[in-house]
Amino acid sequence: MNDDLNHRTKKDVVNVYNESLIRGQVYKDVLSKKELWEKLSELYNGKLSIKQTISKDISSFKLEIPYKDSFLILTESDTKPLKLEIELKLNRNFEFNISWEDSMERILKLFGKQDIQIGDKKFDKKYLIQSNDPELISKLLTSGQIKQVMLKHNIYLFNLEYSRKNESHKLLTVKDRNTNELELLIELIEFEFAIIEFFENKRIMRSRI
């Protein structure tokens, strides 16, 4: 952070509904959600850590939640959106990337960029769906409440990527920083658990033995 910002905390500039603006960057006061995250940690028997910069202008949360053989990690800070990440051991090469479909993506589609349709007009219009297994990603998105939760929470990135280094997959879900209710955070966590359940039901999870 440069000297100018060191002398001007985010609260010195604009503060409306715990938001601040400095040079076009919106800051969220995540410390105002400390009690909410503590409740979430207690509910799921998680491990919560809260960090601040030396100047105390930037705060961040990290919550680790154990689930079966994995750990779901939630992170959020004054400058970064809510992220949910979990490492998975899958027994097949399955990857996908689902993101908001903007005007540029629509242009790229005209030139042959892959876009999978799942038969839901609202979802297909909002999201660009890419995967090396169109049939499986379609089954995933249409199982349970998966696509409904994505639309409700306006999730703008949902990604599963394989890491050769770790020989595992990482599931990443990215949302904005406007989730201020315990029930909504619970919905997002249960959403991640539902993905694992789907993989287990399809026998895609790799045995850790």
Rosetta blueprint (number, residue, H / E / L):
1 M L
2 N L
3 D H
4 D H
5 L H
6 N H
7 H L
8 R L
9 T L
10 K H
11 K H
12 D H
13 V L
14 V L
15 N L
16 V E
17 Y L
18 N L
19 E E
20 S E
21 L E
22 I E
23 R L
24 G L
25 Q E
26 V E
27 Y E
28 K E
29 D L
30 V H
31 L H
32 S H
33 K H
34 K H
35 E H
36 L H
37 W H
38 E H
39 K H
40 L H
41 S H
42 E H
43 L H
44 Y L
45 N L
46 G L
47 K E
48 L E
49 S E
50 I E
51 K E
52 Q E
53 T L
54 I L
55 S L
56 K L
57 D L
58 I L
59 S E
60 S E
61 F E
62 K E
63 L E
64 E E
65 I E
66 P E
67 Y E
68 K L
69 D L
70 S E
71 F E
72 L E
73 I E
74 L E
75 T E
76 E E
77 S E
78 D L
79 T L
80 K L
81 P L
82 L L
83 K E
84 L E
85 E E
86 I E
87 E E
88 L E
89 K L
90 L E
91 N L
92 R L
93 N L
94 F L
95 E L
96 F E
97 N E
98 I E
99 S E
100 W E
101 E L
102 D L
103 S H
104 M H
105 E H
106 R H
107 I H
108 L H
109 K H
110 L H
111 F L
112 G L
113 K L
114 Q L
115 D L
116 I L
117 Q L
118 I L
119 G L
120 D L
121 K H
122 K H
123 F H
124 D H
125 K H
126 K H
127 Y E
128 L E
129 I E
130 Q E
131 S E
132 N L
133 D L
134 P H
135 E H
136 L H
137 I H
138 S H
139 K H
140 L H
141 L H
142 T L
143 S L
144 G L
145 Q L
146 I H
147 K H
148 Q H
149 V H
150 M H
151 L H
152 K H
153 H H
154 N L
155 I L
156 Y L
157 L E
158 F E
159 N E
160 L E
161 E E
162 Y E
163 S E
164 R L
165 K L
166 N L
167 E L
168 S E
169 H E
170 K E
171 L E
172 L E
173 T E
174 V E
175 K L
176 D L
177 R L
178 N L
179 T L
180 N L
181 E L
182 L H
183 E H
184 L H
185 L H
186 I H
187 E H
188 L H
189 I H
190 E H
191 F H
192 E H
193 F H
194 A H
195 I H
196 I H
197 E H
198 F H
199 F H
200 E H
201 N H
202 K L
203 R L
204 I L
205 M E
206 R L
207 S L
208 R L
209 I L
